[in-house]
Amino acid sequence: MVFNDTLMQFQSDVLGVPVVRPTVAETTSLGAAYAAGLAVGFWAQVEDLRENWGKDKEWTPQMDKAKVDHEYALWKKAVTRTFDWRSNAVPRQLGLPVASNGDPAASPAATSAGFP
């Protein structure tokens, strides 16, 4: 995702802070390697690691605060529309078994079909 410039700009806009992409995008793997290197003495101290870090690109907030607030309100509205989206009516209409607790996904047929 760090290579999606549009997403990085959007994150900066929404959060209202600069977003920085480091030259090495795989920071989780790099962090594990740094920790291992520190543990075995390859690097003497954390300060030695700072020399390896570099900035590839930086995004700063550009979107107007009112626009951010408006878009955030629309996002929250979209999220609330997903609440209680699962209904027992559809499985019953299709003649599918529904678990005793009323959860169609917990029925034996659903779990054997690969549903969680």
C-alpha angles and dihedrals in degrees: 000000000000089000092059101095093189092055092047091051090047091052090051091049095047096043094041092225136099116272117210128199112205121220088248106056095186093078095155092059091041091052091052091050091048091050091050091047091051091048094055095040098252086131118031097210143000090258089067089064095058089073089064096055121097137173117237099179140346131206124199127198111277104160120098113253092236090054091049091051091048093049091046091052090052091049091052089049091052091049093051089054089063093060114113092002093147114086133181091216096080097051090047091048089053091048093246120150117258122205119250089255089058094250110131092197091057094056117111091244092054095047093047088050090059100261116140 
